[in-house]
Amino acid sequence: MLELLGDMANLFGPFRLFHYITFRTLGAMGTALLFCLFFGPFIIRKLTELKLGQPIRTKDEVHRLAELHGGKRGTPTMGGVMIIAAVGIASLLWADIASAYVWLALFSMVVLGGLGFYDDFLKVRKKKSDGISGRMKLLVQLFVAVFVGVVLLSNPATFQQASQLELPFFKSLVLHMGWFALIFYALVIMGSSNAVNLTDGLDGLAAGCTVIVAGVFTAFSYISGNIKMATYLQLPYSPGVGELSVFMGALVGASLGFLWYNCHPAKVFMGDTGSLAIGGALGVVAICINQELLLVVVGGVFVMEALSVILQVGSFKLTGKRIFAMAPIHHHFELKGWSETAVVVRFWILGIFFAAMAMLTLKLR
């Protein structure tokens, strides 16, 4: 499709634009955004008709939180299908479908989205906040990581690049992992997918942070696929990886479109359907462009949320005491008196700060 439009440039000059990744990235972003805005009401209505409403936890230790979020009960969940569909359609329309990188990203998003959908379905059916087991989540995430790793490492053209670990802020400090990279990939995808999942607890929080992180990775994907820019900025160059900027642009547009309906008071939640898919896709893109550690910087809010849970659980098991009023940390601030909107906007501000730090690594090399 793209080649046909590009070849038609001799007949109609503006078709030359389809040769440019920047134009196609903007096209994918706009397509995904418009898809969510146009089809959003229909999807929300169908989710409501199917009675796929979000259950609210009512255990003793979260009684106060249940009071704060009681009005959310019944709000349709599984809205992540809107994001996945928008990204998929926009990517297939605007990206080079011959790109293995794009297919890996789409594969991870669909598989982990399916996992999240099943998890959300069980929660709705049981009318509890407990869905599938943590072990099953980790096994599926491990499968995605191994699949992505084997595809990249078994190809002689991508092995050297895929087996290297690039360190932000350093010019030429690179670790060569070989096939041990599979273990690292598993940590990246599991960590990223679950971190976004933990962040998805307040109206607009995960979607807004996704816009920020995906925006930064749109830029890094484009630079990594452009030999002149990658060489000048001393980033690892990977032929063809620039197509991931189209995928990331689609994710930016889809997240913005979803945020239109997910901002407070939310009309729909992304659920695990969206959060697991988004986190996994971000992890795969970070792996493909050799910026796994940069994901820790730009996704600082996601990391903060995950660390708060790890510290809370560890502290309680070791000492019997909790560090936070509740984890993930966004609930801690809610219980300390911050309004939901204040927590979300302030975390967005932190997200922008972390994004600026990530962009700064381009010059501090």
Buried (B, 14 or more C-beta within 10 A) or exposed (E): EBEEBBEBBEEEEEBBBBBEBBBBBBBBBBBBBBBBBEBBEEBBEEBBEEEBBBBBEBEEEBEEBBEBBEEBEEBBBBBBBBBBBBBBBBBBBBBBBEBBBBBBBBBBBBBBBBBBBBBBBBBBEEEEEEBBEEEEBBEBBBBBBBBBBEBBBEEEEBBEBBBBBBBBBEEEEEEEBEEEBBEBBBEBBBBBBBBBBBBBBBBBBBBBBBBBBBBBBBBBBBBBBBEEBBEEBBBBBBEBBBBBBBBBBBBBBBBBBBBBBBBEEBBBBBBBBBBBBBBBBBBBBBBBBBBBBBBBBBBBBBBBBBBBBEBBEEBEEEEEEBBBBBBBBBBBBBBEEBEBBEBBBEBBEBBBEBBEBBBEBBEEB
